[in-house]
Amino acid sequence: MKLTNNFTTDELKCPCCGNCEMGHTFMDNLQELREWCSFPFKINSGWRCVEHNKKVSSNSRGQHTTGQACDVAIDNRYRRAKLLHGALKMGTFKDIAVAKTFIHLGYGNQNQGIGIY
């Protein structure tokens, strides 16, 4: 099922239970970023049930469990820079973390801001 023009429940569902409860506004913002970037990107992790989140994250109140975050797999450094630039320019993603193989986008804890893993 399509969540937006470019994203489906299949790519954002929990790998544990198969549910997908992504926030509508979050998905609208992710779609806007996708259009701004003008290239497709793969989602590593979208919505997570509480049980799956416990297995993969130390954050028990993570945004993935509320449908307000995703991890974007991106290994091309130029596309990585463009995605990061677009996310910062939009101003809606307040929790942006750059890891070696992905960029985490979320609404986040305003106190934590932007991080690098």
Secondary structure per residue as TSV (DSSP state, phi and psi in degrees):
chain	resnum	aa	ss	phi	psi
A	1	M	-	360.0	136.5
A	2	K	B	-77.4	132.8
A	3	L	S	-94.9	-35.9
A	4	T	S	-144.5	-174.1
A	5	N	S	-59.5	-32.6
A	6	N	S	-117.5	-1.4
A	7	F	-	-128.8	140.1
A	8	T	B	-118.9	164.4
A	9	T	H	-63.4	-32.6
A	10	D	H	-58.4	-38.2
A	11	E	H	-85.7	-13.3
A	12	L	H	-113.3	0.0
A	13	K	S	-76.1	158.5
A	14	C	-	-68.8	129.9
A	15	P	T	-70.2	-16.5
A	16	C	T	-80.8	-54.0
A	17	C	T	-112.8	-15.6
A	18	G	-	84.4	0.2
A	19	N	-	-77.3	156.0
A	20	C	-	-143.3	109.9
A	21	E	-	-124.7	51.0
A	22	M	-	-70.1	143.2
A	23	G	-	-69.1	140.2
A	24	H	H	-64.4	-43.9
A	25	T	H	-66.6	-40.3
A	26	F	H	-59.0	-45.6
A	27	M	H	-65.8	-37.1
A	28	D	H	-60.5	-41.8
A	29	N	H	-68.9	-38.7
A	30	L	H	-63.9	-40.3
A	31	Q	H	-64.3	-41.5
A	32	E	H	-60.6	-41.7
A	33	L	H	-64.5	-42.2
A	34	R	H	-59.2	-43.9
A	35	E	H	-67.3	-39.1
A	36	W	H	-64.4	-40.5
A	37	C	H	-69.0	-31.1
A	38	S	T	63.0	27.9
A	39	F	S	-148.6	150.5
A	40	P	-	-73.9	151.8
A	41	F	-	-140.3	149.8
A	42	K	E	-93.2	138.5
A	43	I	E	-93.0	120.6
A	44	N	E	-75.8	-41.9
A	45	S	E	-149.9	125.6
A	46	G	-	-114.3	-115.5
A	47	W	-	-73.2	140.2
A	48	R	-	-129.8	136.0
A	49	C	-	-72.8	162.7
A	50	V	H	-58.1	-41.2
A	51	E	H	-63.6	-45.7
A	52	H	H	-67.0	-39.6
A	53	N	H	-60.0	-38.3
A	54	K	H	-61.3	-32.7
A	55	K	H	-74.7	-31.7
A	56	V	H	-113.1	-6.3
A	57	S	-	-142.9	145.8
A	58	S	S	-86.7	-7.0
A	59	N	-	-91.4	103.0
A	60	S	T	-71.8	-18.6
A	61	R	T	-111.0	34.7
A	62	G	-	-62.6	151.7
A	63	Q	G	-69.2	-20.8
A	64	H	G	-62.4	-33.0
A	65	T	G	-76.5	-11.4
A	66	T	G	-110.8	3.4
A	67	G	T	74.5	25.1
A	68	Q	-	-116.1	21.6
A	69	A	E	-158.8	158.3
A	70	C	E	-154.6	161.5
A	71	D	E	-112.4	124.5
A	72	V	E	-100.6	119.5
A	73	A	E	-76.9	126.0
A	74	I	-	-158.0	120.0
A	75	D	-	-113.3	-12.8
A	76	N	-	-79.0	120.1
A	77	R	H	-64.3	-29.6
A	78	Y	H	-74.4	-42.1
A	79	R	H	-67.8	-36.2
A	80	R	H	-59.6	-46.0
A	81	A	H	-64.1	-41.7
A	82	K	H	-66.2	-43.0
A	83	L	H	-62.3	-44.3
A	84	L	H	-63.3	-44.3
A	85	H	H	-59.3	-46.2
A	86	G	H	-63.5	-42.6
A	87	A	H	-63.4	-41.1
A	88	L	H	-68.8	-40.9
A	89	K	H	-63.1	-39.1
A	90	M	H	-62.8	-39.3
A	91	G	-	79.3	-0.3
A	92	T	-	-88.7	-27.7
A	93	F	-	-88.8	108.5
A	94	K	-	-94.5	-13.7
A	95	D	E	-119.4	96.6
A	96	I	E	-119.6	123.4
A	97	A	E	-127.7	133.3
A	98	V	E	-104.3	116.7
A	99	A	-	-109.5	178.3
A	100	K	S	-64.2	-39.0
A	101	T	S	-116.7	-0.6
A	102	F	E	-154.8	166.0
A	103	I	E	-121.1	124.9
A	104	H	E	-86.8	130.2
A	105	L	E	-121.7	126.8
A	106	G	E	-155.7	169.8
A	107	Y	-	-81.0	-37.0
A	108	G	-	64.3	177.3
A	109	N	-	-82.4	113.4
A	110	Q	T	-56.7	-26.6
A	111	N	T	-73.7	-25.7
A	112	Q	T	-84.4	-34.6
A	113	G	-	68.2	-138.6
A	114	I	-	-102.9	137.3
A	115	G	E	-134.6	163.3
A	116	I	E	-125.6	126.8
A	117	Y	-	-89.6	360.0
